[in-house]
Amino acid sequence: MFCNSCGTEVSEFARVCPNCGNPTVKVETREVLGTKWADFLGYFYFWIGCLFNLFGILKLVELSGQSAEFFSGENKLSGYINLGIVLGIVFIVLLAVAAVAIINRKSNAGKLVCIVFGYEFVMTLVLLIYGSSVVGVSTGQASDGFRMILDIVLIFVNASYFDNRSDVFVN
């Protein structure tokens, strides 16, 4: 450690500088926190999410012409499919915006990540409720419930993660 006044190297345990007599103050160094999780989200996870959602939207568009066949000529699924397409497009935009915010170290990156996981939770819930009302039976699966619980956990984890790294995400 060095004296703040004269710059002389001083023992860690010294209370005063032997050269100038000024009190020494140990400067607390802050631990630098890594950004591997944010990099994983921004460079990989959210872009893969965009890709999978794009495939899902294309599947829904393909299915939209065939939905009448599933219900003996009734086109009950068209509203559900259209809702799924719109929600999917909005989700792709949110994922891309959050990924770019993380990559550019924007100060709102943490909020956007929480919004992404919150939107995924709401989107899953809306599609489950709407799908069950259209089909007449529960369309939910155990994986939907697990994903919704995981979304809630990830909201809190990411809020804490990005709050602790507010000095990194400052642009």
trRosetta pair geometry for C-beta under 8 A, 3 or more apart (Angstrom, degrees):
i j d omega theta_ij theta_ji phi_ij phi_ji
1 9 7.5 125 77 -157 38 62
1 10 5.6 -48 90 70 88 85
1 11 7.5 10 45 120 100 16
1 12 5.5 111 0 -99 120 59
1 24 6.8 99 124 177 126 131
1 26 6.3 -62 -125 -115 155 76
1 27 7.7 163 -142 21 107 86
2 7 5.6 -8 176 -157 121 47
2 8 6.8 159 -155 78 74 29
2 9 5.6 -48 -99 -99 74 50
2 10 6.5 120 -134 14 21 87
3 6 5.0 10 94 49 134 77
3 7 6.0 -59 65 -5 85 11
3 8 4.7 25 11 48 124 78
3 9 7.9 -104 -6 -53 81 8
3 10 5.3 95 -54 -26 81 127
3 17 4.0 44 -108 -102 134 134
3 19 6.7 -121 -8 47 161 114
3 20 6.5 135 166 31 156 115
3 22 6.5 108 -167 66 113 109
3 24 6.0 -87 -111 -100 67 98
4 22 7.2 -105 61 117 86 135
4 24 7.1 149 1 -133 91 58
4 25 6.4 2 -19 39 138 96
5 17 6.5 -126 46 3 112 158
5 20 5.2 -121 97 85 131 156
5 22 4.3 91 -7 30 147 159
6 17 6.4 141 32 163 113 158
6 19 5.4 -121 81 100 154 128
6 20 4.4 157 -24 -27 133 134
6 22 7.4 154 -8 23 94 123
8 17 5.9 112 59 -163 119 114
8 18 7.3 -115 122 58 146 77
8 19 4.2 130 -22 3 164 146
8 20 7.2 168 9 -5 127 95
10 14 4.7 -108 173 57 105 139
10 17 5.6 -91 -85 -114 137 71
10 18 7.1 160 -118 8 92 86
10 24 5.3 -145 106 -96 159 153
11 14 4.4 108 60 -24 89 102
12 26 7.3 46 -160 -102 74 121
14 17 7.1 89 134 -91 133 33
14 18 7.0 -79 -147 -31 148 90
14 24 5.6 62 100 22 90 147
15 23 6.4 -35 160 -142 72 81
15 24 6.3 -170 -175 40 20 91
16 21 5.7 -6 172 -160 121 43
16 22 6.7 167 -154 87 78 24
16 23 5.5 -53 -99 -100 71 46
16 24 6.4 174 -113 -7 15 86
17 20 4.9 13 93 47 132 80
17 21 6.2 -55 68 -3 83 13
17 22 5.1 17 19 52 119 73
17 23 7.8 -120 -7 -65 81 1
17 24 5.7 122 -55 -59 76 99
33 164 5.9 83 -39 135 177 107
33 165 5.5 -120 86 -87 128 92
33 168 7.4 -107 72 -27 95 133
34 37 7.9 102 109 4 93 79
35 38 4.5 -48 -173 47 87 117
35 39 5.5 94 123 -28 88 96
35 165 6.5 116 -94 -149 90 154
35 168 6.0 -169 -74 163 127 160
36 39 5.6 -56 -145 39 31 112
36 40 6.2 36 154 -23 65 104
37 40 5.6 -51 -149 33 31 114
37 41 6.5 29 153 -16 64 104
37 161 6.1 -75 86 -162 144 149
38 41 5.7 -54 -149 38 33 110
38 42 5.9 19 159 -10 68 114
38 102 5.2 -168 179 -158 92 113
38 109 7.1 51 -149 141 120 139
38 161 7.4 176 -57 143 92 121
38 162 7.4 107 -89 -91 119 85
38 165 7.2 -116 -33 85 144 163
38 168 8.0 166 34 109 164 137
38 169 7.8 -147 -141 -64 158 120
39 42 5.9 -61 -135 46 28 104
39 43 5.5 -3 177 7 68 119
39 102 7.6 180 -88 152 30 117
40 43 6.9 -61 -119 49 15 89
40 44 5.5 -44 -165 44 54 117
40 45 5.8 49 143 -18 78 112
41 44 7.5 -58 -91 56 4 73
41 45 4.8 -46 -123 49 45 123
41 46 5.7 51 171 -25 68 103
41 98 7.6 -65 151 136 113 109
41 99 7.2 -149 137 -105 73 71
41 102 5.8 -159 93 -108 102 172
41 113 6.4 17 164 -120 157 123
42 45 8.0 26 -1 42 21 87
42 46 6.4 -3 -115 23 27 125
42 98 7.7 -130 -102 131 73 71
42 99 4.9 133 -148 -153 58 63
42 100 7.8 162 -154 -42 100 12
42 101 7.8 -128 -114 72 114 55
42 102 3.1 -142 -81 97 125 127
42 103 4.7 171 167 -53 129 72
42 109 7.8 -24 -79 -155 122 128
43 47 7.2 -35 164 2 28 127
43 99 7.5 143 -60 -162 24 102
43 102 8.0 -116 -28 105 63 120
43 103 6.7 110 -70 -91 75 102
44 47 6.3 -85 -155 41 17 103
44 48 6.1 10 164 -15 64 112
45 48 5.9 -58 -147 37 26 108
45 49 6.3 30 152 -21 62 107
46 49 5.2 -49 -149 34 35 119
46 50 6.7 43 149 -24 64 97
46 95 4.4 173 -170 -174 91 89
46 96 7.2 166 147 -76 113 29
46 98 5.8 -150 -126 86 153 103
46 99 3.9 -163 90 -69 139 108
46 102 7.6 146 6 21 146 137
46 116 7.2 -59 -115 -147 111 163
47 50 5.4 -42 -152 28 38 115
47 51 6.6 38 149 -18 63 102
47 95 7.6 163 -74 147 28 113
47 96 7.8 72 -99 -101 65 68
47 99 5.9 100 -52 -129 79 163
48 51 5.5 -52 -151 36 36 114
48 52 6.3 32 153 -15 68 106
49 52 5.9 -54 -141 40 30 107
49 53 6.1 28 159 -16 64 110
49 91 7.7 -105 153 150 109 104
49 92 8.0 -176 123 -109 82 57
49 95 4.8 -150 95 -133 119 150
50 53 6.0 -62 -147 41 25 108
50 54 6.3 30 153 -23 63 107
50 92 5.0 87 -136 -144 79 84
50 95 4.9 -166 -64 97 86 135
50 96 5.8 69 -92 -61 139 88
50 99 7.8 -64 -29 -9 126 147
51 54 5.7 -54 -150 32 29 113
51 55 6.7 28 152 -16 63 103
52 55 5.6 -51 -151 36 35 112
52 56 6.4 38 149 -20 65 105
53 56 5.3 -50 -146 37 37 116
53 57 6.3 40 153 -22 66 100
53 88 5.0 173 -177 -163 100 93
53 91 5.5 -148 -136 96 157 116
53 92 5.0 -162 96 -71 135 92
53 95 7.3 162 12 4 145 149
54 57 5.7 -49 -148 33 32 111
54 58 6.5 32 152 -17 63 104
54 88 8.0 152 -79 159 30 116
54 92 6.4 80 -62 -104 81 140
55 58 5.7 -54 -149 37 33 112
55 59 6.4 36 151 -20 65 105
56 59 5.6 -53 -149 35 32 113
56 60 6.4 32 152 -18 65 104
56 84 7.7 -110 148 163 106 111
56 88 5.8 -153 95 -126 111 142
57 60 5.6 -53 -149 36 34 112
57 61 6.4 36 151 -21 66 102
57 84 7.7 -179 -108 130 62 86
57 85 5.5 92 -143 -131 90 72
57 88 4.5 -179 -74 113 101 146
57 89 6.6 85 -107 -59 147 75
57 92 7.8 -43 -25 -33 140 135
58 61 5.6 -49 -147 34 33 113
58 62 6.4 35 152 -18 63 104
59 62 5.6 -54 -150 38 32 113
59 63 6.1 30 152 -18 66 110
60 63 5.4 -55 -142 41 32 112
60 64 6.4 50 153 -42 64 95
60 81 5.0 163 -174 -158 99 87
60 84 5.1 -159 -120 100 154 123
60 85 5.2 -161 105 -69 139 87
60 88 7.2 172 15 0 147 152
61 64 5.7 -37 -151 9 31 119
61 85 6.7 86 -64 -103 80 129
62 65 7.1 -62 -178 27 35 101
62 66 7.5 2 143 7 65 115
63 66 5.7 -79 -155 51 46 101
63 67 6.1 69 151 -62 81 87
63 77 7.5 -70 141 128 108 140
63 81 6.1 -157 94 -118 104 132
64 67 6.0 -23 -145 -15 32 116
64 77 7.9 -148 -119 111 53 100
64 78 6.5 75 -152 -124 87 72
64 81 4.7 165 -93 137 87 153
64 82 7.5 82 -116 -59 127 69
64 85 8.0 -5 -60 -43 133 135
66 69 5.2 -39 -177 22 74 121
66 70 7.4 78 135 -27 81 94
67 70 5.9 -48 -164 20 47 114
67 71 7.6 3 157 11 71 103
67 75 5.8 77 98 -146 105 69
67 76 7.2 -136 156 58 110 56
67 77 3.7 -135 -159 64 130 117
67 78 5.8 175 73 -61 152 65
67 81 6.2 -119 -63 -27 146 141
68 71 6.8 -83 -158 52 37 85
68 73 5.6 4 171 -154 101 29
68 74 6.5 -177 -143 79 72 20
68 75 4.5 -32 -85 -80 91 78
69 73 7.9 32 -96 -70 32 38
70 76 8.0 -98 84 48 103 100
70 77 6.6 37 54 -14 135 137
71 74 4.2 -65 113 62 116 96
71 75 7.5 -173 57 -66 120 15
71 76 5.0 48 2 12 170 115
71 77 7.3 163 -10 -17 125 95
75 78 4.9 21 158 -22 104 118
76 79 8.0 -58 171 27 44 96
76 80 7.7 24 134 1 69 117
76 134 5.3 145 157 -178 103 96
76 135 7.5 131 124 -83 135 46
77 80 5.0 -64 -157 48 62 115
77 81 5.4 63 145 -27 88 104
77 134 6.4 107 -97 152 53 142
78 81 5.8 -55 -143 38 29 111
78 82 6.2 29 157 -18 64 107
79 82 5.7 -54 -145 38 30 110
79 83 6.2 31 155 -19 64 107
79 130 7.7 -124 120 178 102 121
79 134 7.0 -170 67 -97 105 134
80 83 5.8 -55 -148 37 28 112
80 84 6.3 31 152 -20 63 108
80 127 7.6 93 -161 -146 91 76
80 130 5.8 163 -111 131 87 109
80 131 5.7 91 -142 -95 135 68
80 134 5.1 -90 -49 2 129 168
81 84 5.6 -54 -148 36 31 114
81 85 6.4 33 153 -21 64 104
82 85 5.7 -52 -149 33 32 112
82 86 6.5 28 155 -15 65 105
83 86 5.9 -56 -147 39 31 107
83 87 6.1 26 158 -14 67 110
83 126 7.4 -132 163 137 128 114
83 127 7.2 172 116 -99 115 77
83 130 6.2 -48 84 126 164 166
84 87 5.9 -56 -139 42 27 108
84 88 6.0 31 158 -22 63 111
84 127 6.2 71 -93 -116 89 120
85 88 5.7 -58 -147 37 26 113
85 89 6.5 26 156 -20 63 104
86 89 5.9 -53 -149 33 30 109
86 90 6.5 28 154 -14 64 106
87 90 5.8 -56 -149 39 32 110
87 91 6.2 35 151 -23 65 108
87 123 4.9 141 179 -138 128 109
87 126 7.0 -179 -96 80 151 133
87 127 7.0 -135 61 -59 164 109
88 91 5.5 -55 -146 36 31 114
88 92 6.5 35 154 -22 65 101
89 92 5.7 -49 -150 31 32 112
89 93 6.7 32 152 -17 63 103
90 93 5.7 -55 -153 36 34 112
90 94 6.4 34 150 -18 67 106
90 119 7.5 -134 123 -174 107 137
91 94 5.6 -53 -146 38 33 112
91 95 6.2 35 155 -21 66 105
91 116 7.9 93 -154 -148 74 77
91 119 6.3 175 -106 128 81 124
91 120 6.9 86 -133 -86 121 73
91 123 6.3 10 -71 -71 126 168
92 95 5.8 -54 -147 36 30 112
92 96 6.3 27 156 -17 64 107
93 96 5.9 -58 -148 38 29 109
93 97 6.2 27 156 -18 66 109
94 97 5.9 -56 -143 38 29 109
94 98 6.2 25 159 -16 65 109
94 112 7.5 -179 -170 -171 79 89
94 115 6.5 -130 -158 118 122 104
94 116 5.3 161 142 -102 113 78
94 119 5.7 7 122 46 177 164
95 98 6.0 -60 -147 40 27 108
95 99 6.2 27 156 -21 64 109
95 116 6.1 95 -89 -133 59 125
96 99 5.7 -54 -145 36 30 112
96 100 6.4 27 158 -16 65 106
97 100 6.0 -56 -148 38 29 108
97 101 6.3 31 152 -21 63 108
97 112 6.3 -129 115 -155 94 136
98 101 5.6 -54 -147 36 32 114
98 102 6.5 32 155 -19 65 103
98 109 7.0 103 -160 -152 67 66
98 112 4.0 -179 -106 138 85 113
98 113 5.5 126 -163 -77 127 55
98 115 7.3 -165 -79 64 122 98
98 116 5.0 -41 -30 -47 164 132
99 102 5.8 -54 -151 34 31 110
99 103 6.3 29 154 -18 65 108
100 103 5.7 -54 -144 38 32 112
100 104 6.1 15 161 -3 67 112
100 106 8.0 37 117 -9 70 130
101 104 6.2 -65 -140 50 25 98
101 106 4.1 -74 -157 42 80 128
101 108 6.1 -75 -157 83 140 80
101 109 4.2 176 132 -97 103 76
101 112 5.1 95 49 34 157 156
102 105 7.4 24 -179 -76 32 38
102 106 7.6 -61 -53 31 22 87
102 109 4.7 118 -82 -153 58 129
102 112 7.9 -132 -42 77 83 123
102 113 7.2 71 -68 -64 116 113
102 169 7.9 -49 -126 -109 51 122
104 171 5.9 -98 145 74 89 151
105 109 7.0 -69 -150 -25 26 146
105 168 6.2 -107 -148 148 115 74
105 169 5.1 -148 -172 -116 68 57
105 170 6.8 -4 143 32 105 58
105 171 5.2 95 93 3 83 114
106 109 4.9 132 68 -46 80 90
106 112 7.9 41 83 2 123 136
106 169 6.3 1 83 -171 31 95
106 171 5.2 -70 -100 77 48 95
107 166 7.5 42 -144 -155 84 77
107 169 5.5 136 -107 134 37 85
107 170 5.6 33 -78 -136 97 24
107 171 6.5 -161 -25 62 78 41
108 111 5.0 -51 -168 43 75 115
108 112 5.8 78 133 -26 87 101
109 112 5.7 -59 -148 38 31 111
109 113 6.3 33 155 -22 66 104
109 162 6.3 -161 93 -134 87 134
109 169 4.9 -113 31 -148 121 142
110 113 5.7 -52 -148 33 31 111
110 114 6.6 28 154 -14 63 105
110 158 6.4 170 -152 151 76 88
110 159 6.4 98 171 -123 111 42
110 161 7.3 -178 -121 82 107 77
110 162 2.6 171 -98 118 120 158
110 163 6.6 128 -165 -45 166 56
110 165 8.0 157 -66 64 122 94
110 166 7.9 -48 -10 -88 145 76
110 169 6.6 149 -24 76 96 162
111 114 5.8 -57 -152 39 33 110
111 115 6.2 36 149 -22 66 106
111 162 7.9 -135 -25 106 47 155
112 115 5.4 -50 -145 35 34 115
112 116 6.5 42 152 -26 64 99
113 116 5.6 -46 -152 27 33 115
113 117 6.8 21 155 -8 63 103
113 158 4.7 -128 119 171 126 145
113 162 6.6 159 37 -41 133 142
114 117 6.1 -58 -149 42 33 103
114 118 6.0 34 152 -18 67 111
114 155 5.0 76 -144 -146 85 78
114 158 5.7 -171 -70 91 75 118
114 159 5.5 50 -82 -69 133 89
115 118 5.5 -57 -142 42 30 113
115 119 6.0 34 157 -23 66 106
116 119 5.9 -55 -147 35 25 110
116 120 6.5 26 153 -20 61 105
117 120 5.5 -47 -145 33 35 115
117 121 6.6 41 152 -22 63 101
117 151 4.6 169 180 -158 88 78
117 152 7.9 -178 147 -59 114 19
117 154 4.6 -151 -128 95 156 113
117 155 4.9 -157 94 -68 128 77
117 158 6.9 149 1 20 142 142
118 121 5.6 -52 -153 32 33 114
118 122 6.4 26 153 -13 67 106
118 151 7.2 142 -82 165 26 111
118 155 5.9 74 -61 -100 84 129
119 122 5.8 -56 -145 41 33 107
119 123 5.8 36 155 -23 68 109
120 123 5.7 -52 -140 38 28 113
120 124 6.3 30 159 -19 62 106
120 147 7.4 -101 148 157 114 108
120 151 5.2 -156 88 -114 106 133
121 124 6.1 -60 -153 35 25 108
121 125 6.4 22 153 -16 62 110
121 148 5.4 95 -135 -141 81 75
121 151 4.0 -179 -66 115 97 148
121 152 6.5 86 -101 -56 145 73
121 155 7.8 -34 -21 -41 140 128
122 125 5.6 -58 -148 39 32 112
122 126 6.1 32 156 -20 68 107
123 126 5.9 -53 -144 37 28 110
123 127 6.3 23 159 -13 63 109
124 127 6.0 -60 -146 41 27 107
124 128 6.2 29 156 -21 64 109
124 144 5.7 167 -176 -159 119 93
124 147 6.2 -180 -103 99 163 118
124 148 5.5 -145 91 -77 143 97
124 151 7.6 -174 16 -17 137 153
125 128 5.8 -56 -147 35 28 111
125 129 6.3 21 159 -13 65 108
125 148 6.8 91 -59 -116 89 133
126 129 6.1 -59 -146 40 27 105
126 130 5.9 18 161 -10 66 114
127 130 5.9 -56 -133 46 28 106
127 131 5.6 30 164 -21 64 114
127 139 7.9 -94 141 94 78 133
128 131 5.9 -56 -138 39 21 110
128 132 6.3 21 161 -18 60 109
128 138 8.0 4 -173 -162 93 76
128 139 6.1 -163 -140 73 58 94
128 140 4.9 37 -143 -77 119 99
128 144 6.1 126 -81 168 127 152
129 132 6.0 -58 -149 36 26 109
129 133 6.5 21 155 -16 62 108
130 133 5.8 -58 -149 37 31 109
130 134 6.3 26 155 -17 66 108
131 134 5.9 -58 -145 38 31 108
131 135 5.9 9 166 -1 69 114
131 139 3.8 -60 124 32 124 157
132 135 6.4 -62 -131 49 25 96
132 136 7.6 -133 176 39 53 4
132 137 6.8 -99 -143 103 74 25
132 138 5.3 -4 -115 -114 116 42
132 139 5.3 -137 -67 7 67 89
132 140 7.2 -13 -63 -19 118 89
133 136 7.8 29 -174 -75 21 39
135 139 5.7 108 29 -62 145 109
140 144 4.9 -115 -153 60 82 144
140 145 6.8 69 173 -42 120 91
141 144 5.1 110 55 -3 68 98
141 145 7.7 -136 99 2 44 85
142 145 5.7 -55 -157 38 41 111
142 146 6.2 41 149 -19 71 106
143 146 5.5 -52 -144 39 35 113
143 147 6.1 38 155 -22 67 105
144 147 5.8 -54 -146 36 29 110
144 148 6.4 29 154 -20 63 106
145 148 5.7 -54 -147 35 31 111
145 149 6.5 30 155 -16 64 104
146 149 5.9 -56 -151 38 31 109
146 150 6.2 31 152 -19 65 110
147 150 5.5 -55 -145 40 32 114
147 151 6.3 41 152 -27 65 101
148 151 5.5 -45 -148 28 32 116
148 152 6.9 33 153 -17 61 100
149 152 5.9 -54 -156 33 34 110
149 153 6.5 32 149 -16 66 106
150 153 5.6 -54 -146 39 34 112
150 154 6.0 33 156 -19 68 109
151 154 5.8 -58 -144 39 28 110
151 155 6.6 38 153 -29 62 99
152 155 5.8 -46 -155 22 32 115
152 156 7.2 21 154 -8 61 103
153 156 6.2 -65 -160 40 34 104
153 157 6.0 28 151 -17 71 113
154 157 5.4 -53 -134 43 36 112
154 158 5.7 30 167 -15 69 110
155 158 6.4 -63 -145 42 20 103
155 159 6.3 23 155 -23 60 109
156 159 5.7 -51 -144 32 30 113
156 160 6.5 25 159 -12 63 106
157 160 6.1 -63 -156 40 28 106
157 161 6.1 29 150 -23 66 112
158 161 5.2 -50 -137 38 36 117
158 162 6.0 25 167 -10 70 107
159 162 6.5 -61 -144 42 22 99
159 163 6.2 25 155 -21 61 112
160 163 5.7 -57 -143 37 28 113
160 164 6.3 27 159 -18 64 108
161 164 6.2 -64 -157 35 24 108
161 165 6.7 -6 155 6 61 114
162 165 5.8 -70 -143 53 36 97
162 166 7.2 76 152 -71 64 66
162 169 6.3 -18 -159 21 93 152
163 166 6.0 -8 -161 -42 37 107
165 168 4.4 -31 175 29 96 118
165 169 6.0 71 118 -2 94 98
166 169 6.3 -66 -134 56 35 88
166 170 7.4 83 161 -76 58 80
167 170 6.6 -5 -166 -53 31 120
